Amino acid sequence: MGRRGLSEGQVVTLECAVEDGIERVVPGLRITPYDLPNACVAAYYPEANPLIPVGYHDELAKTPAYKGVPVRIRADATGA
């Protein structure tokens, strides 16, 4: 959070960083500190489902790659 300049309770938008011409965003999320590995974020499903490209899946299990989708965090201008 500190490296990104984010603070607890701050409202952000997550956007999928897969460049396939389709915009995938989930706005209105609040930052909550949690002990995660470096460069990782966590979000609940089904709220975060819009971030997952249909073709982005585990090769063996053929299930959506929920744990491996790259995202960008964008601070919301309104803060509400």
C-alpha positions as CSV (number, residue, x, y, z in Angstrom):
1,M,0.0,0.0,0.0
2,G,2.8,2.4,1.0
3,R,4.7,2.0,-2.3
4,R,1.5,2.7,-4.3
5,G,0.5,5.6,-2.1
6,L,-2.7,3.9,-1.0
7,S,-4.3,4.2,2.4
8,E,-6.8,2.2,4.4
9,G,-10.4,3.0,3.3
10,Q,-9.4,4.7,0.1
11,V,-11.8,4.0,-2.8
12,V,-10.1,2.5,-5.9
13,T,-11.0,0.9,-9.2
14,L,-9.4,-2.4,-10.3
15,E,-8.9,-2.8,-14.0
16,C,-7.7,-5.9,-15.8
17,A,-4.2,-5.5,-17.3
18,V,-4.8,-8.1,-20.0
19,E,-4.5,-6.2,-23.3
20,D,-7.1,-7.7,-25.6
21,G,-9.2,-4.7,-26.5
22,I,-11.9,-5.2,-23.9
23,E,-12.1,-2.9,-20.9
24,R,-12.7,-4.8,-17.7
25,V,-13.1,-2.7,-14.6
26,V,-14.6,-3.0,-11.1
27,P,-15.0,0.5,-9.5
28,G,-15.9,1.5,-5.9
29,L,-13.6,-0.9,-4.0
30,R,-12.2,0.1,-0.6
31,I,-8.5,-0.5,0.4
32,T,-8.2,-2.8,3.4
33,P,-4.8,-3.8,4.7
34,Y,-4.0,-7.5,4.7
35,D,-0.9,-9.6,4.9
36,L,-0.3,-10.6,1.3
37,P,2.8,-11.3,-0.8
38,N,4.5,-8.4,-2.5
39,A,2.6,-7.2,-5.7
40,C,-0.5,-9.2,-4.9
41,V,-4.1,-8.0,-4.3
42,A,-7.2,-9.9,-3.1
43,A,-10.8,-9.3,-4.1
44,Y,-14.1,-11.2,-3.5
45,Y,-16.0,-13.1,-6.1
46,P,-18.5,-12.7,-7.7
47,E,-17.8,-9.0,-7.4
48,A,-14.5,-9.2,-9.1
49,N,-15.7,-11.6,-11.9
50,P,-15.8,-8.8,-14.5
51,L,-12.0,-8.6,-14.4
52,I,-11.5,-12.2,-15.7
53,P,-11.2,-12.6,-19.5
54,V,-13.2,-15.6,-20.7
55,G,-10.2,-17.2,-22.4
56,Y,-7.9,-16.7,-19.4
57,H,-7.9,-20.1,-17.8
58,D,-5.7,-22.8,-16.2
59,E,-4.4,-25.0,-19.0
60,L,-4.8,-28.3,-17.0
61,A,-8.0,-27.7,-15.0
62,K,-9.7,-25.5,-17.7
63,T,-11.1,-23.3,-14.9
64,P,-10.9,-19.5,-14.9
65,A,-7.5,-18.3,-13.7
66,Y,-8.9,-16.2,-10.9
67,K,-5.6,-16.2,-9.0
68,G,-3.5,-15.2,-11.9
69,V,-5.1,-12.2,-13.6
70,P,-2.9,-9.1,-13.7
71,V,-4.7,-5.9,-12.5
72,R,-3.9,-2.2,-12.2
73,I,-5.1,-0.2,-9.2
74,R,-6.5,3.2,-10.0
75,A,-7.4,5.7,-7.2
76,D,-10.9,7.1,-7.7
77,A,-11.0,10.8,-8.0
78,T,-14.1,11.2,-5.9
79,G,-12.8,9.3,-2.9
80,A,-16.3,8.2,-2.1
